[in-house]
Amino acid sequence: MTDDSATPAVDAPRSGKRVRYLATAEETDGEYARFEMWLAPPPDSHGPMRHVHPEQDEYLEVRAGTLGVWHDGTERLVGPGESATVPAGDPHRFWNAGDDELHLVGEVRPALDTELFMYVTYGLGRDYATTPSGMPLNPLRLAPVIDEFDDLLYLSHLPTWLQRAGVRVLAPAARRLGYGHEYPEYVPAERRHLIDTA
């Protein structure tokens, strides 16, 4: 996929993020997904909380601005033309560490369902269903999403077994109350077929 044929950009203004996909799982046979991301300068942006991708390596290359990366206990700054790689299973966090908008290209290997997960979580953030850092204001709304995409990530500051146990308890209750994981209204129209394949 070229820049001209990239997926539509999806905004999460509350957290100061915007993303679009340059290469999708469909196009790479699931080998990787490549995305372009913009993060507003502080205090208008919040990177994700410290988290772990249990099955995915993540690569971030800065195009403009300054990326702050916390990886396995160490912080560093990454400038234009530089990159950071986080192996699967390593705790990490990233944020805009500069005074200008941060523009980066990221890649996750394998792709898994990262694209659909980002559409849904960015949409929840747009609707003020999460804090700027992505934590749910109503855990019942996010539990089915985390349950469905449990191979993508977990928070690094809570024991994994505790997170999984909480989701396993909350997700069925949330589904009975009408909450789901799909949220088609958050997925660009031309990408809604992803909902049927997730």
C-alpha positions as CSV (number, residue, x, y, z in Angstrom):
1,M,0.0,0.0,0.0
2,T,1.4,3.4,-0.9
3,D,0.8,6.6,0.9
4,D,-1.8,7.5,-1.7
5,S,-3.7,4.3,-1.0
6,A,-3.3,4.2,2.7
7,T,-6.4,3.6,4.9
8,P,-8.3,6.7,6.1
9,A,-6.7,8.5,9.1
10,V,-8.6,7.8,12.4
11,D,-8.4,10.5,15.1
12,A,-8.4,10.2,18.9
13,P,-8.4,13.9,19.7
14,R,-8.7,13.4,23.4
15,S,-5.3,11.7,23.5
16,G,-3.9,13.8,20.7
17,K,-3.4,10.8,18.3
18,R,-4.1,10.1,14.7
19,V,-3.3,6.9,12.8
20,R,-3.6,5.4,9.3
21,Y,-2.4,2.1,8.0
22,L,0.1,2.0,5.2
23,A,0.2,-1.9,5.0
24,T,-2.5,-4.1,6.4
25,A,-2.6,-7.7,7.6
26,E,-4.5,-8.5,4.4
27,E,-1.8,-7.1,2.2
28,T,1.1,-8.8,4.0
29,D,-0.6,-12.2,4.6
30,G,-0.5,-11.3,8.3
31,E,3.3,-11.0,8.4
32,Y,3.1,-7.4,9.6
33,A,1.0,-4.2,9.7
34,R,2.6,-0.8,9.1
35,F,1.0,2.4,10.3
36,E,1.6,6.1,10.3
37,M,0.9,8.0,13.6
38,W,0.9,11.6,14.7
39,L,0.9,12.6,18.3
40,A,0.2,16.2,19.3
41,P,2.7,18.0,21.6
42,P,2.2,17.9,25.3
43,P,0.0,18.6,27.2
44,D,-2.5,17.7,24.4
45,S,-1.3,14.2,23.8
46,H,-0.9,11.1,25.9
47,G,0.9,8.0,24.7
48,P,-0.3,4.6,25.8
49,M,0.3,3.4,29.3
50,R,3.1,0.9,29.9
51,H,2.1,-2.2,28.2
52,V,3.4,-5.5,26.7
53,H,2.7,-7.1,23.3
54,P,3.0,-10.8,24.1
55,E,3.3,-12.0,20.5
56,Q,4.4,-8.9,18.5
57,D,7.6,-7.1,17.9
58,E,7.1,-3.4,17.5
59,Y,9.3,-1.0,15.5
60,L,8.9,2.8,15.6
61,E,10.7,5.2,13.2
62,V,10.5,8.9,13.8
63,R,9.8,11.1,10.7
64,A,9.5,14.4,12.6
65,G,9.6,15.5,16.2
66,T,10.9,13.7,19.3
67,L,9.7,10.3,20.5
68,G,10.1,9.4,24.1
69,V,10.4,5.6,24.7
70,W,10.4,3.8,28.0
71,H,11.5,0.2,27.3
72,D,12.1,-2.3,30.1
73,G,13.1,0.3,32.7
74,T,15.1,2.7,30.5
75,E,14.0,6.0,29.0
76,R,15.5,7.4,25.8
77,L,14.7,10.0,23.2
78,V,14.5,9.2,19.5
79,G,14.8,11.9,16.8
80,P,14.0,12.1,13.1
81,G,15.6,9.2,11.1
82,E,16.2,7.2,14.3
83,S,14.2,4.2,15.4
84,A,13.3,2.1,18.4
85,T,12.5,-1.6,18.4
86,V,10.7,-3.4,21.2
87,P,10.7,-7.3,21.1
88,A,7.6,-9.2,21.9
89,G,7.1,-9.6,25.7
90,D,9.0,-6.5,26.7
91,P,7.2,-3.8,28.7
92,H,7.3,-0.4,27.0
93,R,5.6,3.0,26.6
94,F,6.0,5.8,24.1
95,W,5.0,9.5,24.0
96,N,5.7,12.8,22.3
97,A,8.7,14.1,24.1
98,G,9.0,17.3,22.1
99,D,7.4,20.7,21.6
100,D,6.1,19.9,18.1
101,E,3.8,17.3,16.6
102,L,5.5,13.9,16.5
103,H,5.2,12.0,13.2
104,L,6.3,8.3,13.2
105,V,5.9,5.2,11.1
106,G,5.4,2.0,13.2
107,E,5.3,-1.7,12.4
108,V,4.1,-4.7,14.4
109,R,5.1,-8.3,13.5
110,P,3.0,-10.3,13.1
111,A,0.0,-8.1,12.3
112,L,-2.7,-10.0,14.2
113,D,-5.9,-7.9,14.6
114,T,-4.0,-4.7,15.5
115,E,-5.8,-2.6,12.9
116,L,-9.3,-3.4,14.1
117,F,-8.2,-3.0,17.7
118,M,-6.8,0.5,17.1
119,Y,-10.0,1.6,15.3
120,V,-12.2,0.5,18.2
121,T,-10.0,1.9,21.0
122,Y,-9.5,5.2,19.1
123,G,-13.2,5.4,18.6
124,L,-13.9,4.7,22.3
125,G,-11.4,7.5,23.1
126,R,-13.2,9.9,20.7
127,D,-16.5,9.2,22.5
128,Y,-14.9,9.9,25.9
129,A,-15.3,6.3,27.0
130,T,-11.7,6.2,28.0
131,T,-9.2,8.4,29.8
132,P,-6.6,10.2,27.5
133,S,-4.2,7.3,28.3
134,G,-6.7,4.7,27.2
135,M,-8.1,3.4,30.5
136,P,-11.9,2.8,30.4
137,L,-14.2,5.1,32.2
138,N,-16.7,2.2,32.2
139,P,-14.8,-1.1,32.4
140,L,-17.9,-2.9,31.1
141,R,-17.6,-1.1,27.8
142,L,-13.9,-2.1,27.3
143,A,-14.0,-5.7,28.8
144,P,-15.4,-7.4,25.7
145,V,-12.9,-5.6,23.5
146,I,-9.9,-6.7,25.6
147,D,-11.4,-10.2,25.8
148,E,-11.6,-10.4,22.0
149,F,-8.1,-9.0,21.4
150,D,-6.4,-10.6,24.4
151,D,-3.4,-11.7,22.2
152,L,-2.5,-8.1,21.4
153,L,-1.5,-6.5,24.7
154,Y,-1.7,-6.2,28.4
155,L,-0.7,-3.6,31.0
156,S,2.8,-4.1,32.4
157,H,2.1,-2.8,35.9
158,L,-0.6,-5.4,36.9
159,P,-0.1,-9.2,37.0
160,T,-1.3,-10.7,33.7
161,W,-3.3,-13.4,35.5
162,L,-5.2,-10.6,37.4
163,Q,-6.0,-8.7,34.2
164,R,-7.2,-11.9,32.5
165,A,-9.3,-12.9,35.5
166,G,-10.9,-9.5,35.6
167,V,-11.7,-9.5,31.9
168,R,-13.1,-13.1,32.1
169,V,-15.5,-12.0,34.8
170,L,-16.5,-8.6,33.3
171,A,-16.7,-9.5,29.6
172,P,-19.7,-11.9,29.9
173,A,-21.5,-9.5,32.2
174,A,-20.9,-6.7,29.8
175,R,-22.1,-8.7,26.8
176,R,-25.3,-9.6,28.7
177,L,-25.8,-5.8,29.2
178,G,-25.4,-5.2,25.5
179,Y,-21.8,-4.2,25.2
180,G,-19.7,-5.9,22.5
181,H,-16.3,-5.7,20.9
182,E,-17.1,-4.8,17.3
183,Y,-18.2,-1.1,17.3
184,P,-18.7,-0.8,13.6
185,E,-19.3,2.9,13.9
186,Y,-15.6,3.3,14.7
187,V,-14.3,1.4,11.8
188,P,-13.9,3.3,8.4
189,A,-16.7,2.0,6.0
190,E,-14.2,0.5,3.6
191,R,-12.5,-1.5,6.4
192,R,-15.7,-2.9,8.1
193,H,-15.2,-6.3,6.6
194,L,-12.5,-6.7,9.2
195,I,-15.2,-7.1,11.8
196,D,-16.4,-10.3,10.1
197,T,-12.9,-11.8,10.1
198,A,-11.7,-10.9,13.6
